Amino acid sequence: MQMMMAISSFRQIIQFFFKLLLIVSVIFVCDKGIGTILKHFYFRQESGVGYRSTYAIDSTFADVLIFGSSRANHCYVPEVFEDSLHYTCYNAGRDGSYVLYTYAIFKAITTRYNPKLIIIDIRPGDLNYSTSEYERLSLLLPYYQKHPEISRIIDFRGPYEKIKLISAIYPYNSLILQIIIGNLDYNKDRVPDIKGFVPYFNVMKYERMDTLQIGSFSIDENKNRALKDIISTCKQKRINLVFVYSPVWSISQSGYSGAISELCFKNGIRYIDMSNYPTFNNHPEYFNDWDHLNNDGARVFSSILINKIMHTN
């Protein structure tokens, strides 16, 4: 009797593990299948932010590259740079993506080729630690397997990224809407994309320019090391590098740019602070909002900046 009970219990255990293995197998197959479909449609996007990131990482060979967040993406006009410098230009800026994203894209691009000029739009506050900036590195998860130079930066998100990436769906689970929109033809007309540049066409209503209130912040060492590595790489590869603080609708306090300007000064890199440039002060017709120029302002700014780059040692 005891032997019969033991055999019955053993069979139940075998059945349990068989069912468990079957469930795990189904989950694995579904995960790989859905992940493969998402990957296919992610990399066949022909418009939108995902497409622009992929183009910057894998395809561009432009002589001049623009890096930064939305202030880069909407304020630097490639065709203006091309007309003046007679170099090809691509705008690799992306909304809401700051130093760490810039660093990842920079590493991927300079692994492929050496541009002639790199411009990084940056504000001193961009060196501050921000949890959300680490979270937004998830935007780069689709490139994790193919680009080890990017995966090392994504790993800043935490120690479990490699485990999470066992799932084929994980890199795309927050990008599904973007993937759908990026595969629709109408999106090409909905959001103009001019060599990565996305213009704004609104005109800001006049508001008095207030002094920018600056809170205390501590420099994120990961970002600090990233900028130092960008500088070192550009020197090694003989790439002309310029940091720029583009115009804002506010009056910056003296010394606000200290963290960036000091880093540039120590390393012999040009830093151009145009945050309060007279051409844009009290001229709302050049602004889309407090932080971004509109298309007219972007073209004026790009022309002035090119002149400064060409004539400033």
C-alpha positions in Angstrom: 0.0 0.0 0.0 2.8 2.4 0.9 4.6 1.5 -2.3 1.4 2.3 -4.3 1.0 5.6 -2.6 4.7 6.4 -3.2 4.3 5.6 -6.9 1.1 7.7 -7.1 2.9 10.7 -5.4 5.8 10.3 -7.8 3.5 10.3 -10.8 1.8 13.5 -9.5 5.2 15.2 -9.1 6.2 14.1 -12.6 2.8 15.5 -13.9 3.3 18.7 -12.0 6.8 19.3 -13.5 5.6 18.3 -16.9 2.8 20.8 -16.8 5.2 23.5 -15.4 7.6 22.8 -18.2 4.8 23.0 -20.8 3.6 26.3 -19.4 7.2 27.7 -19.3 7.7 26.5 -22.9 4.5 28.1 -24.1 5.5 31.4 -22.4 9.0 31.2 -23.9 7.7 30.5 -27.4 5.1 33.3 -27.2 7.7 35.7 -25.8 10.2 35.0 -28.6 7.4 35.1 -31.2 6.0 38.4 -30.1 9.4 39.9 -29.4 10.5 38.9 -33.0 7.5 40.6 -34.5 8.0 43.8 -32.4 11.7 43.9 -33.3 10.8 43.5 -37.0 8.4 46.4 -36.9 10.6 48.6 -34.7 13.5 48.5 -37.2 11.3 49.0 -40.2 9.9 52.3 -39.0 10.3 55.0 -41.6 9.4 58.0 -39.4 9.3 59.2 -35.8 11.7 59.2 -32.9 12.6 55.5 -33.1 13.5 55.8 -36.8 15.6 58.8 -36.1 17.5 57.1 -33.3 18.1 54.0 -35.5 19.3 56.2 -38.4 21.7 58.1 -36.1 23.1 54.9 -34.6 23.4 52.7 -37.7 23.3 54.8 -40.8 24.4 58.4 -40.7 27.8 59.4 -42.0 27.2 63.1 -41.8 30.2 65.4 -41.3 28.4 67.5 -38.7 26.3 66.0 -35.9 24.0 67.7 -33.4 23.5 66.0 -30.0 21.2 66.8 -27.1 17.6 66.8 -25.9 14.6 68.5 -27.3 16.5 71.8 -27.4 18.9 70.2 -29.8 16.2 68.4 -31.9 14.1 71.6 -32.4 16.7 74.4 -32.5 19.5 73.3 -34.9 18.7 73.4 -38.6 21.0 71.0 -40.6 20.4 72.7 -44.0 21.6 76.0 -42.5 24.8 74.3 -41.3 25.2 72.6 -44.7 24.8 75.8 -46.7 27.4 77.6 -44.6 30.0 74.9 -43.8 29.5 72.9 -47.0 29.4 69.7 -44.9 26.6 67.2 -44.5 24.8 67.5 -41.2 22.4 65.4 -39.2 20.5 66.3 -36.0 20.6 63.4 -33.6 18.9 65.2 -30.7 15.9 63.5 -29.0 13.2 64.9 -26.7 13.7 64.2 -23.0 17.0 62.5 -23.6 20.0 64.1 -22.0 23.7 63.4 -21.3 23.5 59.6 -20.9 21.5 59.1 -24.1 23.9 61.5 -25.9 26.8 59.5 -24.7 25.3 56.2 -25.9 24.5 57.6 -29.4 28.0 59.2 -29.5 29.7 55.9 -28.7 27.7 54.0 -31.3 28.4 56.5 -34.0 32.1 57.1 -33.3 32.6 53.3 -33.4 31.5 53.4 -37.1 33.2 56.6 -38.3 34.7 59.9 -37.3 32.6 63.1 -38.0 34.3 66.3 -38.6 32.3 68.4 -36.1 30.1 67.4 -33.1 27.9 70.0 -31.4 26.4 69.1 -28.0 23.6 71.2 -26.7 23.8 71.2 -22.9 22.7 73.1 -19.9 24.5 72.9 -16.5 21.5 71.4 -14.9 21.8 68.5 -17.3 24.7 67.3 -15.1 22.3 66.8 -12.2 21.4 63.3 -11.1 17.9 62.4 -12.4 16.2 59.1 -11.8 14.0 59.7 -14.8 17.1 60.0 -17.1 18.2 56.6 -16.1 14.7 55.2 -16.7 14.6 56.8 -20.2 17.7 54.7 -21.2 15.0 52.1 -21.9 14.6 53.9 -25.2 17.9 52.3 -26.2 17.0 48.7 -25.2 16.3 47.7 -28.8 20.0 48.2 -29.5 21.3 46.3 -26.5 22.3 43.1 -28.2 23.8 44.6 -31.4 25.7 47.4 -29.8 27.9 46.6 -26.8 29.0 50.2 -26.5 25.4 51.1 -25.9 24.6 48.1 -23.6 27.3 49.2 -21.2 25.5 52.5 -20.7 22.1 50.9 -20.5 23.5 48.8 -17.6 23.6 52.0 -15.6 19.8 51.4 -15.1 20.5 48.7 -12.6 22.1 45.2 -12.1 19.1 43.2 -13.5 19.0 44.5 -17.1 20.8 41.4 -18.4 18.2 39.2 -16.6 15.3 41.2 -17.9 16.6 41.0 -21.4 16.1 37.2 -21.4 12.7 38.3 -22.5 12.5 39.2 -26.2 9.5 41.4 -25.5 11.1 43.5 -22.7 13.1 45.9 -25.0 9.9 46.9 -26.8 7.2 46.7 -24.1 7.1 50.5 -23.6 7.5 51.3 -27.3 4.5 49.6 -28.8 2.6 52.8 -29.5 5.7 54.4 -31.0 6.2 51.3 -33.2 2.7 51.5 -34.5 2.9 55.2 -35.3 6.3 54.9 -36.8 5.1 52.4 -39.3 2.2 54.6 -40.5 2.7 56.6 -43.7 0.7 59.6 -42.4 3.3 60.1 -39.6 5.8 61.3 -42.2 3.6 64.3 -43.0 2.4 64.8 -39.4 5.8 65.4 -38.0 8.3 67.0 -40.4 11.7 65.5 -40.2 14.5 67.5 -42.0 17.6 65.4 -41.5 16.6 64.8 -37.9 15.5 68.4 -37.2 11.9 68.7 -36.2 10.7 72.3 -36.4 8.3 74.1 -34.1 6.0 76.6 -35.7 4.2 78.2 -32.8 4.9 81.8 -31.7 5.1 82.3 -27.9 2.9 85.1 -26.5 5.0 87.8 -24.9 5.9 87.2 -21.3 8.4 89.2 -19.2 11.8 87.6 -19.0 12.4 86.6 -15.4 15.7 85.7 -13.8 16.2 82.0 -13.9 16.0 80.6 -10.4 18.7 78.1 -9.8 18.5 75.4 -7.1 21.5 73.6 -5.8 22.4 70.4 -7.5 25.1 67.7 -7.2 26.9 66.5 -10.3 26.2 63.0 -11.4 29.5 61.3 -11.7 28.3 58.9 -14.5 27.4 62.0 -16.5 30.6 63.8 -15.6 32.7 60.7 -16.7 30.6 60.5 -19.9 31.4 64.0 -20.9 35.1 63.5 -20.1 35.1 60.4 -22.3 33.4 62.3 -25.1 36.1 64.9 -24.9 38.9 62.4 -24.8 37.5 60.4 -27.7 37.1 63.5 -29.9 40.7 64.6 -29.1 41.9 61.1 -29.9 40.0 60.9 -33.2 40.6 64.6 -34.0 36.9 65.5 -34.1 36.1 69.1 -33.6 33.9 69.3 -30.5 31.7 72.3 -29.3 29.4 72.5 -26.3 26.5 75.0 -26.7 24.0 76.5 -24.3 21.2 77.5 -26.7 18.8 80.5 -26.1 16.2 80.4 -23.3 13.4 82.8 -22.4 14.9 83.8 -19.1 17.9 85.6 -17.7 20.5 83.2 -16.5 22.3 84.1 -13.3 26.0 84.8 -13.6 28.1 81.6 -13.1 25.2 79.3 -13.9 27.3 77.8 -16.7 30.3 77.2 -14.4 30.2 73.4 -14.3 30.2 73.1 -18.1 32.5 76.0 -18.9 35.1 74.8 -16.3 35.1 71.3 -17.8 35.6 72.8 -21.3 38.3 75.2 -20.1 40.3 72.5 -18.4 40.2 70.4 -21.6 40.6 73.1 -24.2 37.1 72.6 -25.6 35.0 75.4 -26.9 31.9 76.3 -24.9 29.5 78.8 -26.5 26.9 80.2 -24.1 24.1 81.8 -26.0 21.5 81.4 -23.3 20.9 85.2 -23.1 22.1 86.2 -26.5 20.8 89.7 -27.3 19.2 88.8 -30.6 16.7 86.6 -28.8 16.2 88.6 -25.6 12.6 90.0 -25.4 11.9 88.6 -28.9 9.0 86.1 -28.4 8.6 85.8 -32.1 11.6 83.6 -32.1 10.3 81.2 -29.4 7.9 78.3 -29.3 8.0 78.3 -25.5 10.3 79.2 -22.7 12.8 76.5 -23.6 12.6 76.1 -27.3 13.0 78.3 -30.4 10.5 78.0 -33.2 11.5 77.4 -36.8 12.3 81.1 -37.5 14.3 81.4 -34.3 16.1 78.1 -35.0 17.3 79.3 -38.3 18.5 82.6 -37.0 20.3 80.8 -34.1 21.9 78.2 -36.4 23.3 81.0 -38.6 24.7 82.9 -35.6 26.2 79.8 -34.1 27.9 78.7 -37.3 29.5 82.1 -37.5 30.8 81.8 -34.0 32.1 78.3 -34.6 33.9 79.4 -37.7 35.5 82.5 -36.2 36.1 81.5 -32.6 39.3 79.8 -31.6 
